[in-house]
Protein backbone atom coordinates (compact mmCIF):
# COMPACT_ATOMS: atom_id res chain seq x y z
CA UNK A 1 0.00 0.00 0.00
CA UNK A 2 1.35 3.39 -1.01
CA UNK A 3 0.60 6.93 0.11
CA UNK A 4 -1.28 7.52 -3.14
CA UNK A 5 -3.78 4.83 -2.10
CA UNK A 6 -5.00 6.82 0.91
CA UNK A 7 -7.66 8.85 -0.97
CA UNK A 8 -9.45 5.61 -1.83
CA UNK A 9 -9.77 4.85 1.88
CA UNK A 10 -10.80 8.36 2.92
CA UNK A 11 -14.48 8.17 1.99
CA UNK A 12 -15.23 4.94 3.93
CA UNK A 13 -13.39 6.26 6.99
CA UNK A 14 -15.15 9.64 6.94
CA UNK A 15 -18.52 7.95 6.43
CA UNK A 16 -17.82 5.62 9.36
CA UNK A 17 -16.96 8.57 11.62
CA UNK A 18 -20.15 10.41 10.64
CA UNK A 19 -22.36 7.34 11.10
CA UNK A 20 -20.80 6.49 14.46
CA UNK A 21 -21.16 10.10 15.56
CA UNK A 22 -24.86 10.21 14.71
CA UNK A 23 -25.60 7.06 16.68
CA UNK A 24 -23.33 8.09 19.55
CA UNK A 25 -24.91 11.54 19.78
CA UNK A 26 -28.28 10.00 20.62
CA UNK A 27 -26.70 7.85 23.36
CA UNK A 28 -24.73 10.87 24.68
CA UNK A 29 -27.90 12.95 24.80
CA UNK A 30 -29.58 10.18 26.78
CA UNK A 31 -26.69 10.24 29.27
CA UNK A 32 -25.48 6.69 28.59
CA UNK A 33 -22.02 5.46 29.54
CA UNK A 34 -21.03 4.69 25.93
CA UNK A 35 -21.69 7.90 24.05
CA UNK A 36 -20.39 10.09 21.25
CA UNK A 37 -16.67 9.24 21.21
CA UNK A 38 -17.15 5.56 22.00
CA UNK A 39 -19.46 4.97 19.05
CA UNK A 40 -17.20 6.91 16.68
CA UNK A 41 -14.18 4.84 17.73
CA UNK A 42 -16.09 1.56 17.39
CA UNK A 43 -17.30 2.41 13.89
CA UNK A 44 -13.91 3.77 12.80
CA UNK A 45 -12.01 0.75 14.16
CA UNK A 46 -14.39 -1.67 12.44
CA UNK A 47 -13.99 0.21 9.16
CA UNK A 48 -10.19 0.26 9.43
CA UNK A 49 -10.01 -3.47 10.11
CA UNK A 50 -12.33 -4.31 7.23
CA UNK A 51 -10.37 -2.01 4.90
CA UNK A 52 -7.24 -3.91 5.90
CA UNK A 53 -8.98 -7.23 5.28
CA UNK A 54 -10.20 -6.37 1.79
CA UNK A 55 -6.74 -5.04 0.90
CA UNK A 56 -4.77 -8.14 1.84
CA UNK A 57 -3.11 -8.08 -1.57
CA UNK A 58 -1.18 -5.01 -0.41
CA UNK A 59 0.11 -6.64 2.78
CA UNK A 60 3.87 -7.04 3.06
CA UNK A 61 4.56 -10.75 2.91
CA UNK A 62 6.24 -13.02 0.41
CA UNK A 63 4.02 -15.71 -1.08
CA UNK A 64 5.52 -19.02 -2.10
CA UNK A 65 6.33 -19.37 -5.77
CA UNK A 66 3.45 -20.82 -7.78
CA UNK A 67 0.86 -20.16 -5.04
CA UNK A 68 -2.25 -18.01 -5.20
CA UNK A 69 -3.48 -15.91 -2.28
CA UNK A 70 -7.26 -16.04 -1.70
CA UNK A 71 -8.48 -13.51 0.87
CA UNK A 72 -11.55 -14.06 3.03
CA UNK A 73 -12.62 -10.70 4.55
CA UNK A 74 -15.59 -12.33 6.31
CA UNK A 75 -13.17 -13.81 8.83
CA UNK A 76 -12.22 -10.29 9.87
CA UNK A 77 -15.92 -9.41 10.25
CA UNK A 78 -16.43 -12.45 12.49
CA UNK A 79 -13.47 -11.42 14.63
CA UNK A 80 -14.63 -7.82 14.99
CA UNK A 81 -18.18 -8.75 15.95
CA UNK A 82 -16.90 -11.32 18.43
CA UNK A 83 -14.53 -8.81 20.01
CA UNK A 84 -17.15 -6.08 20.22
CA UNK A 85 -19.12 -8.39 22.49
CA UNK A 86 -16.63 -7.73 25.29
CA UNK A 87 -17.16 -3.98 24.94
CA UNK A 88 -20.93 -4.44 24.89
CA UNK A 89 -20.75 -6.50 28.06
CA UNK A 90 -19.06 -3.57 29.78
CA UNK A 91 -22.06 -1.26 29.33
CA UNK A 92 -24.61 -3.78 30.61
CA UNK A 93 -24.98 -3.60 34.37
CA UNK A 94 -27.34 -4.71 37.06
CA UNK A 95 -28.91 -2.29 39.52
CA UNK A 96 -30.91 -4.14 42.13
CA UNK A 97 -33.04 -6.55 40.18
CA UNK A 98 -33.05 -4.55 36.94
CA UNK A 99 -30.74 -4.92 33.96
CA UNK A 100 -29.64 -1.69 32.29
CA UNK A 101 -27.62 -0.89 29.17
CA UNK A 102 -29.05 -3.44 26.74
CA UNK A 103 -30.01 -0.79 24.17
CA UNK A 104 -26.58 0.86 24.39
CA UNK A 105 -24.92 -2.54 23.91
CA UNK A 106 -27.10 -3.17 20.86
CA UNK A 107 -26.20 0.28 19.47
CA UNK A 108 -22.48 -0.54 19.81
CA UNK A 109 -23.00 -3.84 18.03
CA UNK A 110 -24.89 -2.27 15.11
CA UNK A 111 -22.30 0.54 14.95
CA UNK A 112 -19.55 -2.05 14.50
CA UNK A 113 -21.61 -3.69 11.77
CA UNK A 114 -22.05 -0.37 9.96
CA UNK A 115 -18.30 0.25 10.14
CA UNK A 116 -17.63 -3.16 8.59
CA UNK A 117 -20.04 -2.40 5.76
CA UNK A 118 -18.32 0.91 5.02
CA UNK A 119 -14.97 -0.82 5.06
CA UNK A 120 -16.22 -3.43 2.60
CA UNK A 121 -17.40 -0.69 0.25
CA UNK A 122 -21.14 -1.32 0.72
CA UNK A 123 -21.93 2.36 1.15
CA UNK A 124 -25.67 2.36 0.45
CA UNK A 125 -26.30 -0.59 2.74
CA UNK A 126 -24.20 1.00 5.50
CA UNK A 127 -25.89 4.41 5.17
CA UNK A 128 -29.32 2.79 5.20
CA UNK A 129 -28.36 0.91 8.36
CA UNK A 130 -27.09 4.11 10.00
CA UNK A 131 -30.29 6.03 9.20
CA UNK A 132 -32.51 3.21 10.43
CA UNK A 133 -30.48 2.93 13.64
CA UNK A 134 -30.83 6.64 14.41
CA UNK A 135 -34.57 6.47 13.67
CA UNK A 136 -35.00 3.48 15.97
CA UNK A 137 -33.03 5.06 18.82
CA UNK A 138 -34.32 8.63 18.58
CA UNK A 139 -37.59 8.88 16.68
CA UNK A 140 -39.16 5.72 18.07
CA UNK A 141 -38.15 6.82 21.57
CA UNK A 142 -40.20 9.99 21.10
CA UNK A 143 -43.15 7.93 19.87
CA UNK A 144 -42.94 5.52 22.79
CA UNK A 145 -42.91 8.41 25.29
CA UNK A 146 -46.19 9.71 23.88
CA UNK A 147 -47.90 6.33 23.92
CA UNK A 148 -49.36 4.88 27.13
CA UNK A 149 -47.01 2.16 28.24
CA UNK A 150 -46.69 -0.19 31.14
CA UNK A 151 -43.94 0.65 33.60
CA UNK A 152 -42.28 -2.06 35.65
CA UNK A 153 -40.62 -1.15 38.94
CA UNK A 154 -38.49 -3.47 41.06
CA UNK A 155 -39.14 -2.65 44.70
CA UNK A 156 -37.47 -3.77 47.90
CA UNK A 157 -39.13 -2.96 51.21
CA UNK A 158 -37.83 -3.88 54.66
CA UNK A 159 -39.70 -3.71 57.96
CA UNK A 160 -39.04 -4.74 61.55
CA UNK A 161 -39.82 -8.34 62.29
CA UNK A 162 -41.99 -7.43 65.29
CA UNK A 163 -44.38 -5.35 63.12
CA UNK A 164 -46.20 -8.05 61.20
CA UNK A 165 -48.93 -5.62 60.11
CA UNK A 166 -46.37 -3.66 58.08
CA UNK A 167 -46.49 -6.14 55.18
CA UNK A 168 -50.21 -5.60 54.70
CA UNK A 169 -49.74 -1.85 54.90
CA UNK A 170 -47.03 -1.96 52.25
CA UNK A 171 -49.19 -3.90 49.79
CA UNK A 172 -52.18 -1.69 50.50
CA UNK A 173 -50.12 1.46 49.84
CA UNK A 174 -48.95 0.05 46.50
CA UNK A 175 -52.46 -0.80 45.37
CA UNK A 176 -53.94 2.54 46.48
CA UNK A 177 -51.37 4.46 44.45
CA UNK A 178 -52.24 2.40 41.37
CA UNK A 179 -49.49 -0.22 41.20
CA UNK A 180 -50.21 -3.94 40.85
CA UNK A 181 -47.70 -5.73 43.11
CA UNK A 182 -46.56 -9.31 42.81
CA UNK A 183 -44.19 -10.75 45.40
CA UNK A 184 -40.95 -12.39 44.38
CA UNK A 185 -38.83 -13.10 47.43
CA UNK A 186 -38.85 -13.00 51.23
CA UNK A 187 -35.73 -12.87 53.39
CA UNK A 188 -34.56 -12.04 56.89
CA UNK A 189 -31.89 -9.34 57.21
CA UNK A 190 -29.99 -7.62 60.01
CA UNK A 191 -29.49 -10.87 61.87
CA UNK A 192 -33.18 -11.72 61.75
CA UNK A 193 -34.33 -8.38 63.16
CA UNK A 194 -36.02 -7.30 59.93
CA UNK A 195 -37.92 -8.81 57.02
CA UNK A 196 -37.17 -7.75 53.46
CA UNK A 197 -39.53 -8.48 50.61
CA UNK A 198 -39.05 -7.94 46.90
CA UNK A 199 -41.99 -6.82 44.74
CA UNK A 200 -42.44 -6.38 41.02
CA UNK A 201 -44.80 -3.46 40.43
CA UNK A 202 -46.73 -2.87 37.22
CA UNK A 203 -48.59 0.28 36.24
CA UNK A 204 -49.06 2.99 33.60
CA UNK A 205 -46.40 5.70 33.86
CA UNK A 206 -44.17 6.39 36.86
CA UNK A 207 -45.94 9.43 38.31
CA UNK A 208 -47.00 7.50 41.40
CA UNK A 209 -43.50 6.57 42.55
CA UNK A 210 -43.00 9.72 44.62
CA UNK A 211 -46.39 9.28 46.27
CA UNK A 212 -45.65 5.62 46.98
CA UNK A 213 -42.30 6.53 48.54
CA UNK A 214 -44.06 8.98 50.84
CA UNK A 215 -46.61 6.39 51.91
CA UNK A 216 -43.93 3.80 52.62
CA UNK A 217 -42.11 6.26 54.88
CA UNK A 218 -45.31 6.70 56.87
CA UNK A 219 -45.90 2.98 57.56
CA UNK A 220 -45.01 1.99 61.11
CA UNK A 221 -42.16 -0.51 61.14
CA UNK A 222 -40.76 0.15 57.65
CA UNK A 223 -37.01 0.68 57.99
CA UNK A 224 -35.99 0.90 54.33
CA UNK A 225 -37.13 0.70 50.75
CA UNK A 226 -35.79 0.89 47.22
CA UNK A 227 -37.83 1.66 44.09
CA UNK A 228 -35.97 0.91 40.87
CA UNK A 229 -37.82 1.62 37.58
CA UNK A 230 -36.64 -0.44 34.65
CA UNK A 231 -35.06 1.41 31.75
CA UNK A 232 -32.78 0.61 28.81
C-alpha positions in Angstrom: 0.0 0.0 0.0 1.3 3.4 -1.0 0.6 6.9 0.1 -1.3 7.5 -3.1 -3.8 4.8 -2.1 -5.0 6.8 0.9 -7.7 8.9 -1.0 -9.4 5.6 -1.8 -9.8 4.8 1.9 -10.8 8.4 2.9 -14.5 8.2 2.0 -15.2 4.9 3.9 -13.4 6.3 7.0 -15.1 9.6 6.9 -18.5 7.9 6.4 -17.8 5.6 9.4 -17.0 8.6 11.6 -20.1 10.4 10.6 -22.4 7.3 11.1 -20.8 6.5 14.5 -21.2 10.1 15.6 -24.9 10.2 14.7 -25.6 7.1 16.7 -23.3 8.1 19.5 -24.9 11.5 19.8 -28.3 10.0 20.6 -26.7 7.9 23.4 -24.7 10.9 24.7 -27.9 12.9 24.8 -29.6 10.2 26.8 -26.7 10.2 29.3 -25.5 6.7 28.6 -22.0 5.5 29.5 -21.0 4.7 25.9 -21.7 7.9 24.0 -20.4 10.1 21.2 -16.7 9.2 21.2 -17.1 5.6 22.0 -19.5 5.0 19.0 -17.2 6.9 16.7 -14.2 4.8 17.7 -16.1 1.6 17.4 -17.3 2.4 13.9 -13.9 3.8 12.8 -12.0 0.7 14.2 -14.4 -1.7 12.4 -14.0 0.2 9.2 -10.2 0.3 9.4 -10.0 -3.5 10.1 -12.3 -4.3 7.2 -10.4 -2.0 4.9 -7.2 -3.9 5.9 -9.0 -7.2 5.3 -10.2 -6.4 1.8 -6.7 -5.0 0.9 -4.8 -8.1 1.8 -3.1 -8.1 -1.6 -1.2 -5.0 -0.4 0.1 -6.6 2.8 3.9 -7.0 3.1 4.6 -10.8 2.9 6.2 -13.0 0.4 4.0 -15.7 -1.1 5.5 -19.0 -2.1 6.3 -19.4 -5.8 3.5 -20.8 -7.8 0.9 -20.2 -5.0 -2.2 -18.0 -5.2 -3.5 -15.9 -2.3 -7.3 -16.0 -1.7 -8.5 -13.5 0.9 -11.6 -14.1 3.0 -12.6 -10.7 4.6 -15.6 -12.3 6.3 -13.2 -13.8 8.8 -12.2 -10.3 9.9 -15.9 -9.4 10.2 -16.4 -12.4 12.5 -13.5 -11.4 14.6 -14.6 -7.8 15.0 -18.2 -8.8 16.0 -16.9 -11.3 18.4 -14.5 -8.8 20.0 -17.1 -6.1 20.2 -19.1 -8.4 22.5 -16.6 -7.7 25.3 -17.2 -4.0 24.9 -20.9 -4.4 24.9 -20.8 -6.5 28.1 -19.1 -3.6 29.8 -22.1 -1.3 29.3 -24.6 -3.8 30.6 -25.0 -3.6 34.4 -27.3 -4.7 37.1 -28.9 -2.3 39.5 -30.9 -4.1 42.1 -33.0 -6.6 40.2 -33.0 -4.6 36.9 -30.7 -4.9 34.0 -29.6 -1.7 32.3 -27.6 -0.9 29.2 -29.1 -3.4 26.7 -30.0 -0.8 24.2 -26.6 0.9 24.4 -24.9 -2.5 23.9 -27.1 -3.2 20.9 -26.2 0.3 19.5 -22.5 -0.5 19.8 -23.0 -3.8 18.0 -24.9 -2.3 15.1 -22.3 0.5 14.9 -19.5 -2.0 14.5 -21.6 -3.7 11.8 -22.0 -0.4 10.0 -18.3 0.2 10.1 -17.6 -3.2 8.6 -20.0 -2.4 5.8 -18.3 0.9 5.0 -15.0 -0.8 5.1 -16.2 -3.4 2.6 -17.4 -0.7 0.2 -21.1 -1.3 0.7 -21.9 2.4 1.1 -25.7 2.4 0.5 -26.3 -0.6 2.7 -24.2 1.0 5.5 -25.9 4.4 5.2 -29.3 2.8 5.2 -28.4 0.9 8.4 -27.1 4.1 10.0 -30.3 6.0 9.2 -32.5 3.2 10.4 -30.5 2.9 13.6 -30.8 6.6 14.4 -34.6 6.5 13.7 -35.0 3.5 16.0 -33.0 5.1 18.8 -34.3 8.6 18.6 -37.6 8.9 16.7 -39.2 5.7 18.1 -38.1 6.8 21.6 -40.2 10.0 21.1 -43.2 7.9 19.9 -42.9 5.5 22.8 -42.9 8.4 25.3 -46.2 9.7 23.9 -47.9 6.3 23.9 -49.4 4.9 27.1 -47.0 2.2 28.2 -46.7 -0.2 31.1 -43.9 0.6 33.6 -42.3 -2.1 35.6 -40.6 -1.2 38.9 -38.5 -3.5 41.1 -39.1 -2.7 44.7 -37.5 -3.8 47.9 -39.1 -3.0 51.2 -37.8 -3.9 54.7 -39.7 -3.7 58.0 -39.0 -4.7 61.6 -39.8 -8.3 62.3 -42.0 -7.4 65.3 -44.4 -5.3 63.1 -46.2 -8.1 61.2 -48.9 -5.6 60.1 -46.4 -3.7 58.1 -46.5 -6.1 55.2 -50.2 -5.6 54.7 -49.7 -1.9 54.9 -47.0 -2.0 52.3 -49.2 -3.9 49.8 -52.2 -1.7 50.5 -50.1 1.5 49.8 -48.9 0.1 46.5 -52.5 -0.8 45.4 -53.9 2.5 46.5 -51.4 4.5 44.4 -52.2 2.4 41.4 -49.5 -0.2 41.2 -50.2 -3.9 40.8 -47.7 -5.7 43.1 -46.6 -9.3 42.8 -44.2 -10.7 45.4 -41.0 -12.4 44.4 -38.8 -13.1 47.4 -38.9 -13.0 51.2 -35.7 -12.9 53.4 -34.6 -12.0 56.9 -31.9 -9.3 57.2 -30.0 -7.6 60.0 -29.5 -10.9 61.9 -33.2 -11.7 61.7 -34.3 -8.4 63.2 -36.0 -7.3 59.9 -37.9 -8.8 57.0 -37.2 -7.7 53.5 -39.5 -8.5 50.6 -39.0 -7.9 46.9 -42.0 -6.8 44.7 -42.4 -6.4 41.0 -44.8 -3.5 40.4 -46.7 -2.9 37.2 -48.6 0.3 36.2 -49.1 3.0 33.6 -46.4 5.7 33.9 -44.2 6.4 36.9 -45.9 9.4 38.3 -47.0 7.5 41.4 -43.5 6.6 42.6 -43.0 9.7 44.6 -46.4 9.3 46.3 -45.6 5.6 47.0 -42.3 6.5 48.5 -44.1 9.0 50.8 -46.6 6.4 51.9 -43.9 3.8 52.6 -42.1 6.3 54.9 -45.3 6.7 56.9 -45.9 3.0 57.6 -45.0 2.0 61.1 -42.2 -0.5 61.1 -40.8 0.2 57.6 -37.0 0.7 58.0 -36.0 0.9 54.3 -37.1 0.7 50.8 -35.8 0.9 47.2 -37.8 1.7 44.1 -36.0 0.9 40.9 -37.8 1.6 37.6 -36.6 -0.4 34.6 -35.1 1.4 31.8 -32.8 0.6 28.8 
